[in-house]
Amino acid sequence: MSVNPLVARAGALQAAGRYEESKAVLAPHLAEEPDDEWAWQMLAVAHERLGEYEPAERAATEMLRISPGHVGALILLSRVLLRVGRQPEARAAAEEAVRRAPDKYSSHFALSSVLVAYNSAPPADYERAYEAAHEAVRLAPHEPEAHQALCYAAVRTDRQDVAKQALVEWLRLDPSNETAQAMHTEATANAPDVTAAQAAEMYSTGLAGAPQSPMLRSGLDHATYRLLRGTRWLALVCLAAAGVMIDLFATTKDPILRELPVPLGNRVWVLMIMAAIWGFGALLRYHRMRTGVQLNIRSLVRRGRWARIVVVQAALTMLCALLISQIPWTDRSVPEVLFWAGLVVPLSTMAYDRRKTG
């Protein structure tokens, strides 16, 4: 069957990613030939790629008017209806596609995609989504989309091992897919034995390949926030060292307190210990991090309220430690107040701010 020159031109424009121009070519052609099924399909795809879901729905509906039960039109209609929040209709279109073409992986992929799209769906829907995705993989094990559907459905049904394997296959078949890259990085960075610094490095590396990924950006922010939370522990260690130096609290084992003021040599020695704690615990680690992580630390402190709170808490605790250790106190009452102030400031939020994201 010969293809109309205008439709062929629109196809070439779409192949080049010029969807807006292809619409301009297809519109006058469809005005003259409203029953050109192929032209309607191309117009529907153009609208969908441009995020114009309601016009895409109308074009897909026209395809079904010309060719009732067209599986490609049903799958496309399912996608665009899901985008505009009409999940029951999207599901009905996908189920009809499966009924008409049970031997096509794309039908099962469409159904699985609809069923996993909502967090509030019943468990039975997630289980059916998993079955549909499994069938898509069986029918087309070489298609990245099939493994994508299986990965999503396995996560919904809490089959973590299956999800990991499906993600590996998805990434193997489509290594440039940014979503797969982001999910793989997310899974690796959230392993139990991965530190905040390692997670931040992983997210930064992932963003180099998928710079627009919101998942990776959010993950990097969270890992960076975990790093900033760690600075409070460094400050608390310094506070403890200052308290020990000045013998703030007597014990039954050693009830005799040293005389005040503490000699200058002792104060300088504790200051050197504090410098070493921050030098090895923060500055050296900071300079060894990727540039992207360093930049994100500064960025998060500027834009994240909780990140700023954590930094201020660490700074106040450290200030209390310095005041306790470097002023030649002759009485322990003020250092005791400073010690408790430096202790309460970070502990006041530590119990729950780990759930914050910066």
PLY file of the C-alpha trace (Angstrom):
ply
format ascii 1.0
element vertex 358
property float x
property float y
property float z
element edge 357
property int vertex1
property int vertex2
end_header
0.00 0.00 0.00
1.43 3.37 -1.02
1.89 5.98 1.68
0.62 9.50 1.14
3.59 11.88 0.62
2.37 14.18 3.40
2.12 11.29 5.84
5.58 10.11 4.80
6.92 13.61 5.41
5.26 13.72 8.85
6.87 10.37 9.63
10.29 11.69 8.72
9.76 14.75 10.92
8.76 12.55 13.86
11.80 10.35 13.33
13.86 13.53 13.78
11.95 14.45 16.92
10.16 17.39 15.25
6.67 16.54 16.52
5.27 20.08 16.37
6.12 20.34 12.67
4.65 16.91 11.97
1.34 18.08 13.48
1.29 21.01 11.08
1.74 18.59 8.17
-0.88 16.09 9.35
-3.67 18.54 10.19
-4.53 19.66 6.61
-4.14 16.12 5.33
-6.64 14.77 7.87
-9.04 17.58 7.02
-9.13 16.19 3.48
-8.86 12.50 4.39
-10.45 12.01 7.82
-10.38 8.22 7.51
-6.60 7.89 7.17
-5.94 5.60 10.13
-2.14 5.84 9.85
-2.22 9.62 9.88
-4.40 9.64 13.01
-1.96 7.30 14.73
0.96 9.57 13.87
-0.96 12.60 15.10
-1.81 10.81 18.36
1.86 9.95 18.90
2.91 13.55 18.18
0.44 14.91 20.74
1.51 12.32 23.32
5.21 13.10 22.92
4.47 16.79 23.35
2.47 16.16 26.52
-0.82 17.11 24.87
-2.80 14.19 26.24
-6.37 15.28 25.54
-5.73 15.85 21.80
-3.83 12.54 21.80
-6.91 10.85 23.27
-9.12 12.34 20.54
-6.74 11.14 17.83
-6.61 7.63 19.31
-10.41 7.60 19.49
-10.54 8.50 15.80
-8.28 5.52 15.09
-10.74 3.27 16.92
-13.64 4.80 14.96
-11.96 3.86 11.71
-10.64 0.51 12.93
-12.61 -0.76 15.96
-10.49 -2.88 18.26
-7.17 -1.62 16.85
-4.70 -2.89 19.45
-2.16 -0.13 18.89
-4.87 2.50 19.35
-6.10 0.81 22.54
-2.59 0.76 24.01
-1.99 4.39 23.07
-5.40 5.36 24.46
-4.58 3.54 27.71
-1.35 5.52 28.07
-2.88 8.94 27.51
-5.93 8.26 29.69
-3.60 7.27 32.51
-1.73 10.55 32.05
-4.92 12.58 32.54
-5.92 10.62 35.64
-8.69 8.51 34.13
-7.39 5.23 35.50
-10.58 3.11 35.17
-10.89 3.98 31.47
-7.17 3.43 30.94
-7.49 0.02 32.56
-10.48 -0.89 30.41
-8.56 0.03 27.23
-5.52 -2.03 28.33
-7.68 -5.02 29.25
-9.35 -4.84 25.85
-5.92 -4.79 24.21
-4.95 -7.93 26.14
-8.22 -9.62 25.16
-7.71 -8.86 21.49
-3.96 -9.51 21.35
-2.88 -11.84 24.16
0.18 -12.82 22.13
1.60 -9.26 22.07
3.90 -8.24 24.91
2.88 -4.59 24.48
-0.70 -5.39 25.53
0.46 -6.97 28.80
2.95 -4.15 29.33
0.14 -1.59 28.98
-2.06 -3.43 31.50
0.75 -3.81 34.02
1.65 -0.12 33.69
-1.92 0.94 34.48
-2.28 -1.38 37.46
0.93 -0.24 39.21
0.38 3.46 38.58
-1.47 4.23 41.82
-0.24 3.81 45.39
-3.77 3.21 46.66
-4.58 0.27 44.38
-5.66 -2.97 46.12
-3.08 -5.79 46.46
-5.03 -7.89 43.94
-4.35 -5.27 41.24
-0.63 -5.31 42.00
-0.62 -9.10 41.81
-2.37 -8.98 38.45
0.14 -6.35 37.28
2.94 -8.73 38.23
1.33 -11.56 36.26
0.90 -9.29 33.21
4.50 -8.12 33.42
5.70 -11.72 33.76
3.76 -12.61 30.61
5.28 -9.62 28.79
8.78 -10.88 29.67
7.88 -14.39 28.52
6.61 -13.10 25.18
9.45 -10.63 24.58
12.49 -11.26 26.80
14.57 -9.00 24.52
12.36 -5.93 25.12
13.55 -3.49 27.83
9.96 -2.35 28.47
8.94 -5.86 29.53
11.64 -5.98 32.20
10.74 -2.43 33.25
7.16 -3.53 33.87
8.34 -6.58 35.81
10.63 -4.41 37.94
7.84 -2.00 38.86
5.31 -4.76 39.56
7.81 -6.75 41.63
8.45 -3.70 43.79
4.69 -3.24 44.30
4.28 -6.89 45.33
7.38 -6.81 47.56
9.36 -9.27 45.45
12.65 -7.46 45.93
14.89 -10.17 44.46
12.77 -10.30 41.29
12.81 -6.49 41.09
16.61 -6.38 41.33
17.04 -9.01 38.63
14.50 -7.29 36.36
16.30 -3.98 36.85
19.63 -5.58 35.89
18.06 -6.99 32.71
16.36 -3.71 31.91
19.63 -1.84 32.26
21.51 -4.47 30.23
19.06 -4.17 27.35
18.80 -0.36 27.54
21.97 0.94 29.25
21.23 4.56 28.32
17.80 4.62 29.99
17.96 7.33 32.64
15.16 5.87 34.75
16.87 2.48 34.90
20.19 4.14 35.73
18.55 6.16 38.49
16.81 3.14 40.00
20.01 1.09 39.94
21.93 3.89 41.65
19.13 4.30 44.20
19.14 0.58 45.01
22.93 0.46 45.35
23.19 3.63 47.43
20.51 2.47 49.88
22.16 -0.85 50.69
22.56 -1.34 54.48
26.37 -1.22 54.49
26.71 1.94 52.36
27.83 5.05 54.25
26.51 8.54 53.61
29.75 9.55 51.89
29.65 6.48 49.61
25.99 7.09 48.81
26.70 10.71 47.91
29.51 9.61 45.58
27.21 7.08 43.91
24.44 9.62 43.37
26.92 12.15 42.02
28.28 9.57 39.57
24.73 8.65 38.55
23.84 12.29 37.90
26.76 12.57 35.51
24.91 10.11 33.25
21.37 11.26 34.03
21.60 14.94 34.99
17.84 15.57 34.82
16.82 12.69 37.09
14.73 13.99 40.04
15.25 10.65 41.82
19.03 11.02 41.75
18.92 14.68 42.74
16.68 13.87 45.69
18.94 10.97 46.64
22.05 13.16 46.52
20.35 15.75 48.71
19.40 13.09 51.25
22.92 11.60 51.30
24.38 15.11 51.66
22.03 15.79 54.55
23.22 12.60 56.24
26.79 13.87 55.89
25.85 17.18 57.50
24.08 15.39 60.35
27.36 13.60 61.04
29.10 16.89 61.81
27.10 17.15 65.03
28.74 13.99 66.32
32.16 15.51 65.67
31.12 18.57 67.67
29.79 16.37 70.49
33.09 14.47 70.68
34.89 17.81 70.99
32.42 18.86 73.69
33.11 15.64 75.61
36.87 16.23 75.32
36.44 19.73 76.72
34.35 18.41 79.61
36.93 15.74 80.45
39.75 18.29 80.35
38.14 20.56 82.92
36.80 17.68 85.10
33.24 18.92 84.91
31.76 15.91 86.63
33.24 13.97 89.51
32.84 10.19 89.64
32.95 7.69 92.50
36.12 6.28 90.94
37.85 9.67 90.82
35.98 12.10 93.09
38.82 14.60 93.32
38.59 17.44 90.79
41.70 19.08 89.38
42.52 22.62 90.32
41.37 25.48 88.14
42.38 27.17 85.95
43.58 24.35 83.70
47.19 24.90 82.58
47.74 26.44 79.14
49.49 23.31 77.89
46.41 21.20 78.59
44.17 23.70 76.82
46.43 23.75 73.75
46.57 19.95 73.74
42.75 19.66 73.72
42.58 22.28 70.97
44.94 20.15 68.88
42.72 17.10 69.48
39.67 19.06 68.31
41.54 20.21 65.21
42.49 16.60 64.45
38.88 15.44 64.90
37.62 18.01 62.40
40.62 17.66 60.10
40.30 13.90 59.65
36.56 13.61 60.29
35.38 16.41 58.01
37.91 18.46 56.05
39.98 15.57 54.68
36.86 13.64 53.70
35.38 16.76 52.11
38.44 17.36 49.92
38.42 13.73 48.80
34.83 13.90 47.59
33.79 14.47 44.00
33.34 18.07 42.98
29.63 17.44 42.47
29.23 16.33 46.09
31.19 19.33 47.38
29.02 21.69 45.36
25.85 20.00 46.57
26.90 20.36 50.20
27.17 24.13 49.75
23.97 24.23 47.72
21.96 22.24 50.27
23.10 24.46 53.13
21.83 27.48 51.17
18.44 26.04 50.21
17.67 23.41 52.86
16.16 24.57 56.15
17.07 21.43 58.06
20.55 21.40 56.58
21.09 24.89 57.97
19.67 23.85 61.35
22.13 20.94 61.55
25.08 23.15 60.66
24.06 25.76 63.22
23.66 23.08 65.89
27.14 21.71 65.19
28.58 25.24 65.24
26.91 26.10 68.58
28.06 22.85 70.18
31.58 23.47 68.90
31.49 27.04 70.24
30.54 25.72 73.68
33.41 23.22 73.51
35.89 25.97 72.64
34.63 28.29 75.37
34.89 25.51 77.95
38.38 24.42 76.92
40.13 27.66 76.00
39.03 30.12 78.69
41.03 29.78 81.97
37.99 29.24 84.17
38.39 29.49 87.94
34.91 28.09 88.66
33.00 25.19 87.07
29.50 26.65 87.18
29.66 28.49 83.83
31.43 25.62 82.00
28.71 23.27 83.29
26.02 25.52 81.78
27.95 25.67 78.51
28.37 21.89 78.48
24.66 21.21 78.93
23.75 23.88 76.40
26.12 22.33 73.84
24.66 18.90 74.56
20.96 19.84 74.48
21.13 21.88 71.25
21.87 18.91 68.92
20.08 16.26 70.98
16.86 18.28 70.85
16.25 17.25 67.22
18.46 14.19 66.67
15.69 11.74 67.54
13.47 12.69 64.60
15.35 14.86 62.08
16.88 11.83 60.38
13.57 11.49 58.53
14.03 14.93 57.03
15.58 15.34 53.60
17.42 18.61 54.13
0 1
1 2
2 3
3 4
4 5
5 6
6 7
7 8
8 9
9 10
10 11
11 12
12 13
13 14
14 15
15 16
16 17
17 18
18 19
19 20
20 21
21 22
22 23
23 24
24 25
25 26
26 27
27 28
28 29
29 30
30 31
31 32
32 33
33 34
34 35
35 36
36 37
37 38
38 39
39 40
40 41
41 42
42 43
43 44
44 45
45 46
46 47
47 48
48 49
49 50
50 51
51 52
52 53
53 54
54 55
55 56
56 57
57 58
58 59
59 60
60 61
61 62
62 63
63 64
64 65
65 66
66 67
67 68
68 69
69 70
70 71
71 72
72 73
73 74
74 75
75 76
76 77
77 78
78 79
79 80
80 81
81 82
82 83
83 84
84 85
85 86
86 87
87 88
88 89
89 90
90 91
91 92
92 93
93 94
94 95
95 96
96 97
97 98
98 99
99 100
100 101
101 102
102 103
103 104
104 105
105 106
106 107
107 108
108 109
109 110
110 111
111 112
112 113
113 114
114 115
115 116
116 117
117 118
118 119
119 120
120 121
121 122
122 123
123 124
124 125
125 126
126 127
127 128
128 129
129 130
130 131
131 132
132 133
133 134
134 135
135 136
136 137
137 138
138 139
139 140
140 141
141 142
142 143
143 144
144 145
145 146
146 147
147 148
148 149
149 150
150 151
151 152
152 153
153 154
154 155
155 156
156 157
157 158
158 159
159 160
160 161
161 162
162 163
163 164
164 165
165 166
166 167
167 168
168 169
169 170
170 171
171 172
172 173
173 174
174 175
175 176
176 177
177 178
178 179
179 180
180 181
181 182
182 183
183 184
184 185
185 186
186 187
187 188
188 189
189 190
190 191
191 192
192 193
193 194
194 195
195 196
196 197
197 198
198 199
199 200
200 201
201 202
202 203
203 204
204 205
205 206
206 207
207 208
208 209
209 210
210 211
211 212
212 213
213 214
214 215
215 216
216 217
217 218
218 219
219 220
220 221
221 222
222 223
223 224
224 225
225 226
226 227
227 228
228 229
229 230
230 231
231 232
232 233
233 234
234 235
235 236
236 237
237 238
238 239
239 240
240 241
241 242
242 243
243 244
244 245
245 246
246 247
247 248
248 249
249 250
250 251
251 252
252 253
253 254
254 255
255 256
256 257
257 258
258 259
259 260
260 261
261 262
262 263
263 264
264 265
265 266
266 267
267 268
268 269
269 270
270 271
271 272
272 273
273 274
274 275
275 276
276 277
277 278
278 279
279 280
280 281
281 282
282 283
283 284
284 285
285 286
286 287
287 288
288 289
289 290
290 291
291 292
292 293
293 294
294 295
295 296
296 297
297 298
298 299
299 300
300 301
301 302
302 303
303 304
304 305
305 306
306 307
307 308
308 309
309 310
310 311
311 312
312 313
313 314
314 315
315 316
316 317
317 318
318 319
319 320
320 321
321 322
322 323
323 324
324 325
325 326
326 327
327 328
328 329
329 330
330 331
331 332
332 333
333 334
334 335
335 336
336 337
337 338
338 339
339 340
340 341
341 342
342 343
343 344
344 345
345 346
346 347
347 348
348 349
349 350
350 351
351 352
352 353
353 354
354 355
355 356
356 357
